[in-house]
């Protein structure tokens, strides 16, 4: 029987699914395939979770949080003995230009890197994870412009219309997931710097931030605790239900940011409706005597972005050129200061390990 064209060739595998230590159809050969025991196979299955428990044990986001299984978490992976080692992160080089009397211009970089190591230990799984950011060096003057942001300080003064950099140490944590039957897991989390079970997944890990270089307006109200100290968390997961309790040091990081205290064309969008207080009207002036902070109005931010992958020909590195524009809906109490319809535009070069 004569073979038809293409029948003698293995099916093609997308490059993003090729593992550097496994022989897979359609992938470049890397020699003998890696031999893994049952524990290694379980770890491999968790890299593409299909159940809520697998997603919990994937630990590809901040703290003990979990995201939908469809949320991508591209990373480098390699087996070394009984350990699975992983590395993922992202970085942006951005130039922002904003209108409004309170707007600003700046060239800066937001970035983060997360190395991880996982292995089976006894009846459960041990995960060691860290997160680092060079923003203390790449965001000068301890801020970048972000209209209508509030809730932080720099050099002893309130930051208005700006966002502070992340700490160099974003997380140093150990997690242990104890298998309690086929459908249950008891989890333990300990971190001198980490993320307690409070609020959503920290914004750098959310899908809406994959191509968006700047923080959310609700960051300090929603997920400001994602860099907290002395965090311990106990969690119980059964099928699709999870209950957690945390203890942690309930303070924002201090101003010393260095210490411990893929792809085709994409589009993305972020819509925000954030409450602002009368403190925003003061800008960065000292609070007057007798001042009382009260709710003032709401601000809407509508961000639309676009980027395109560039042919960088660099191994395990994705490069994109992109930009985004943000239009604001301003409540009347703020229009005299910010104008009726301020806008901000941002262009960037994005680098990410794939």
Order of alpha helices (4+ residues) and beta strands (2+ residues): alpha-alpha-beta-beta-beta-beta-alpha-beta-beta-beta-beta-beta-beta-alpha-beta-beta-beta-beta-beta-alpha-beta
